[in-house]
Amino acid sequence: MKTFLKKLANDESGATAIEYGLIAAVVGVGLITVLGGLKTNLSTTFQNVGNALTTAP
């Protein structure tokens, strides 16, 4: 039983998985932020194009 507990205490594979999870979360938040701004810019651009087409002679 002592050997098992020692091996369990020295095992760091779970810590690596947590680190990868945190990195993925930070990348996800960054993507959401960037894509939110891009959505606003694209919406404005398409609205400007639509307005230009409706007022074209």
N, CA, C and O of each residue as an XYZ file, in Angstrom:
228
protein
N       0.832     -1.191      0.000
C       0.000      0.000      0.000
C       0.875      1.253      0.000
O       0.555      2.237     -0.667
N       1.991      1.216      0.756
C       2.887      2.374      0.805
C       3.481      2.659     -0.561
O       3.622      3.814     -0.964
N       3.830      1.586     -1.274
C       4.414      1.762     -2.609
C       3.412      2.435     -3.542
O       3.773      3.334     -4.302
N       2.170      2.005     -3.484
C       1.131      2.598     -4.319
C       0.949      4.080     -4.011
O       0.842      4.886     -4.935
N       0.913      4.449     -2.761
C       0.732      5.845     -2.374
C       1.935      6.695     -2.785
O       1.775      7.850     -3.180
N       3.148      6.119     -2.691
C       4.339      6.845     -3.127
C       4.291      7.109     -4.627
O       4.582      8.214     -5.085
N       3.916      6.065     -5.396
C       3.821      6.229     -6.843
C       2.755      7.263     -7.193
O       2.940      8.071     -8.104
N       1.654      7.236     -6.475
C       0.567      8.178     -6.724
C       0.995      9.607     -6.408
O       0.615     10.539     -7.118
N       1.778      9.787     -5.355
C       2.245     11.115     -4.971
C       3.260     11.655     -5.969
O       3.323     12.866     -6.181
N       4.054     10.786     -6.586
C       5.078     11.225     -7.533
C       4.562     11.339     -8.962
O       5.274     11.846     -9.829
N       3.352     10.882     -9.226
C       2.791     10.916    -10.575
C       2.401     12.348    -10.926
O       1.609     12.966    -10.215
N       2.954     12.884    -12.022
C       2.674     14.256    -12.435
C       1.895     14.325    -13.742
O       1.770     15.405    -14.319
N       1.378     13.223    -14.215
C       0.656     13.238    -15.489
C      -0.652     14.029    -15.377
O      -1.080     14.646    -16.353
N      -1.272     14.021    -14.239
C      -2.492     14.802    -14.059
C      -2.226     16.295    -14.114
O      -3.044     17.059    -14.626
N      -1.086     16.708    -13.590
C      -0.723     18.124    -13.621
C      -0.523     18.588    -15.054
O      -0.894     19.710    -15.398
N       0.060     17.739    -15.893
C       0.252     18.092    -17.297
C      -1.091     18.256    -17.990
O      -1.273     19.186    -18.775
N      -2.025     17.369    -17.710
C      -3.347     17.464    -18.310
C      -4.039     18.759    -17.885
O      -4.704     19.402    -18.697
N      -3.888     19.134    -16.642
C      -4.491     20.383    -16.160
C      -3.860     21.581    -16.853
O      -4.559     22.528    -17.212
N      -2.542     21.550    -17.046
C      -1.866     22.653    -17.733
C      -2.371     22.785    -19.164
O      -2.638     23.892    -19.631
N      -2.503     21.660    -19.861
C      -3.027     21.705    -21.227
C      -4.465     22.221    -21.243
O      -4.855     22.950    -22.155
N      -5.232     21.851    -20.261
C      -6.607     22.345    -20.170
C      -6.658     23.849    -19.971
O      -7.485     24.534    -20.573
N      -5.772     24.361    -19.125
C      -5.724     25.810    -18.904
C      -5.287     26.555    -20.166
O      -5.824     27.617    -20.480
N      -4.320     26.001    -20.882
C      -3.878     26.633    -22.129
C      -5.021     26.654    -23.132
O      -5.245     27.666    -23.797
N      -5.744     25.548    -23.246
C      -6.879     25.493    -24.166
C      -7.958     26.504    -23.782
O      -8.578     27.110    -24.656
N      -8.182     26.686    -22.496
C      -9.185     27.655    -22.045
C      -8.770     29.082    -22.397
O      -9.602     29.878    -22.832
N      -7.499     29.409    -22.214
C      -7.013     30.760    -22.538
C      -7.110     31.015    -24.039
O      -7.515     32.098    -24.462
N      -6.739     30.015    -24.845
C      -6.846     30.157    -26.300
C      -8.309     30.319    -26.694
O      -8.622     31.126    -27.570
N      -9.196     29.579    -26.077
C     -10.625     29.689    -26.369
C     -11.175     31.070    -26.053
O     -11.934     31.633    -26.841
N     -10.802     31.609    -24.920
C     -11.264     32.959    -24.552
C     -10.727     33.990    -25.534
O     -11.438     34.920    -25.916
N      -9.474     33.827    -25.942
C      -8.895     34.743    -26.928
C      -9.624     34.676    -28.260
O      -9.898     35.708    -28.872
N      -9.939     33.474    -28.710
C     -10.667     33.323    -29.975
C     -12.062     33.939    -29.900
O     -12.503     34.601    -30.839
N     -12.740     33.726    -28.802
C     -14.077     34.301    -28.641
C     -14.009     35.820    -28.690
O     -14.861     36.459    -29.306
N     -13.007     36.403    -28.048
C     -12.849     37.855    -28.042
C     -12.573     38.386    -29.442
O     -13.195     39.354    -29.879
N     -11.640     37.751    -30.140
C     -11.270     38.211    -31.483
C     -12.431     38.036    -32.450
O     -12.726     38.936    -33.236
N     -13.092     36.884    -32.399
C     -14.204     36.646    -33.323
C     -15.389     37.551    -33.027
O     -16.136     37.898    -33.941
N     -15.577     37.937    -31.786
C     -16.646     38.889    -31.456
C     -16.401     40.238    -32.106
O     -17.327     40.843    -32.645
N     -15.169     40.713    -32.061
C     -14.829     41.977    -32.711
C     -14.922     41.872    -34.219
O     -15.363     42.811    -34.881
N     -14.516     40.749    -34.765
C     -14.589     40.533    -36.207
C     -16.035     40.510    -36.675
O     -16.353     41.020    -37.750
N     -16.905     39.923    -35.876
C     -18.335     39.877    -36.218
C     -18.898     41.284    -36.341
O     -19.649     41.579    -37.271
N     -18.541     42.144    -35.413
C     -19.030     43.516    -35.442
C     -18.531     44.243    -36.686
O     -19.296     44.944    -37.348
N     -17.249     44.076    -37.003
C     -16.692     44.732    -38.179
C     -17.322     44.216    -39.461
O     -17.612     45.003    -40.361
N     -17.540     42.912    -39.564
C     -18.160     42.350    -40.756
C     -19.600     42.806    -40.906
O     -20.049     43.099    -42.014
N     -20.315     42.867    -39.815
C     -21.706     43.316    -39.856
C     -21.785     44.748    -40.366
O     -22.635     45.072    -41.196
N     -20.907     45.594    -39.874
C     -20.878     46.990    -40.308
C     -20.523     47.089    -41.786
O     -21.129     47.870    -42.520
N     -19.551     46.308    -42.223
C     -19.135     46.339    -43.627
C     -20.272     45.909    -44.544
O     -20.537     46.570    -45.547
N     -20.946     44.815    -44.217
C     -22.047     44.349    -45.054
C     -23.214     45.331    -45.042
O     -23.899     45.491    -46.052
N     -23.442     45.981    -43.923
C     -24.511     46.974    -43.876
C     -24.156     48.167    -44.759
O     -25.026     48.696    -45.451
N     -22.914     48.596    -44.750
C     -22.476     49.694    -45.611
C     -22.606     49.322    -47.081
O     -23.040     50.139    -47.893
N     -22.234     48.099    -47.429
C     -22.371     47.642    -48.820
C     -23.840     47.594    -49.216
O     -24.201     48.014    -50.316
N     -24.678     47.091    -48.341
C     -26.124     47.049    -48.631
C     -26.699     48.435    -48.819
O     -27.510     48.653    -49.719
N     -26.296     49.369    -47.988
C     -26.780     50.739    -48.123
C     -26.297     51.357    -49.429
O     -27.045     52.072    -50.095
N     -25.053     51.083    -49.793
C     -24.516     51.625    -51.046
C     -25.249     51.048    -52.244
O     -25.475     51.757    -53.225
N     -25.623     49.790    -52.187
C     -26.341     49.174    -53.316
C     -27.768     49.698    -53.424
O     -28.276     49.840    -54.536
N     -28.426     49.988    -52.315
C     -29.795     50.485    -52.393
C     -29.865     51.939    -52.824
O     -30.878     52.374    -53.370
N     -28.808     52.691    -52.586
C     -28.813     54.105    -52.994
C     -28.081     54.327    -54.310
O     -27.938     55.466    -54.754
N     -27.615     53.248    -54.939
C     -26.886     53.390    -56.222
C     -27.885     53.794    -57.300
O     -29.039     53.365    -57.278
N     -27.440     54.618    -58.240
C     -28.346     55.090    -59.314
C     -28.744     54.002    -60.275
O     -29.494     54.254    -61.218
